Amino acid sequence: MIHSTDKDGYYLEQKLTDITTQMLTRPNMPNFVVDMSNFTNGDSNTYNITTSSPLPHFTGDILQFDFPIEVRLPTPVECVAMGVLR
């Protein structure tokens, strides 16, 4: 439920259904580990990213990882979720 109130706390309006929200700032992920399969300079590599978040993730959520420009990613990038999404 989303509602607005006046200065005395009385409801002005409320919405109970069909609510969509969007997060405008990203929370910090306290655990973030990137492992690579190959340490040979210039060779192909597989990066395994392991992270946890203080917020739950649901199917359809979008996570954004920004890599340094020195890391050339393949097109398309393939991602597989490991673990439980709610």
C-alpha positions as CSV (number, residue, x, y, z in Angstrom):
1,M,0.0,0.0,0.0
2,I,1.2,3.5,-0.8
3,H,-0.5,6.5,0.8
4,S,0.0,10.2,1.3
5,T,-1.0,12.1,4.4
6,D,-1.5,15.7,5.4
7,K,0.6,17.5,8.1
8,D,-1.7,16.0,10.8
9,G,-1.2,12.4,9.5
10,Y,-4.7,12.0,7.9
11,Y,-4.8,10.0,4.7
12,L,-5.2,12.1,1.6
13,E,-5.1,9.2,-0.9
14,Q,-3.9,5.6,-1.1
15,K,-3.2,2.9,-3.7
16,L,-3.5,-0.8,-2.8
17,T,-2.9,-2.7,-6.0
18,D,-1.1,-2.5,-9.4
19,I,1.9,-0.7,-7.8
20,T,5.3,-0.8,-9.6
21,T,8.4,0.7,-7.9
22,Q,11.9,1.3,-9.2
23,M,15.0,1.7,-7.1
24,L,16.9,4.8,-8.0
25,T,20.1,4.1,-6.1
26,R,22.0,0.8,-5.7
27,P,22.8,-0.6,-2.3
28,N,26.3,-1.7,-1.6
29,M,26.8,-5.5,-1.9
30,P,29.0,-6.4,1.1
31,N,30.3,-9.6,-0.4
32,F,31.5,-9.5,-4.0
33,V,34.1,-11.9,-5.4
34,V,35.3,-12.3,-9.0
35,D,37.3,-15.5,-9.8
36,M,38.7,-16.2,-13.2
37,S,39.5,-19.6,-14.7
38,N,42.7,-18.6,-16.6
39,F,45.5,-16.3,-15.5
40,T,47.3,-16.3,-18.9
41,N,47.6,-12.7,-20.2
42,G,45.6,-12.2,-23.5
43,D,43.9,-15.6,-23.3
44,S,40.1,-16.2,-23.1
45,N,38.7,-16.4,-19.7
46,T,35.6,-17.4,-17.7
47,Y,34.7,-15.1,-14.8
48,N,32.7,-16.4,-11.9
49,I,31.0,-13.7,-9.9
50,T,29.8,-14.5,-6.4
51,T,27.9,-11.9,-4.5
52,S,25.3,-11.6,-1.8
53,S,23.0,-8.7,-1.0
54,P,21.3,-7.4,2.0
55,L,18.2,-7.2,-0.2
56,P,16.3,-10.2,-1.6
57,H,16.4,-10.7,-5.4
58,F,13.4,-11.8,-7.4
59,T,13.0,-13.4,-10.8
60,G,13.0,-10.5,-13.3
61,D,15.3,-8.3,-11.2
62,I,18.3,-6.7,-13.0
63,L,21.8,-6.7,-11.5
64,Q,24.4,-4.5,-13.1
65,F,28.2,-5.2,-13.0
66,D,30.5,-2.6,-14.4
67,F,33.9,-4.0,-15.6
68,P,37.0,-1.9,-16.2
69,I,37.4,-0.9,-19.8
70,E,40.6,-3.1,-19.9
71,V,38.4,-6.2,-19.6
72,R,37.0,-7.0,-23.1
73,L,33.8,-8.9,-22.7
74,P,32.4,-11.2,-25.4
75,T,29.2,-10.4,-27.3
76,P,26.8,-11.6,-26.1
77,V,27.7,-12.0,-22.4
78,E,26.3,-15.2,-21.0
79,C,25.0,-15.2,-17.4
80,V,23.6,-18.0,-15.3
81,A,22.0,-17.4,-11.9
82,M,23.2,-19.9,-9.4
83,G,21.2,-20.1,-6.2
84,V,17.7,-19.3,-5.2
85,L,15.7,-16.4,-6.6
86,R,12.4,-15.7,-5.0
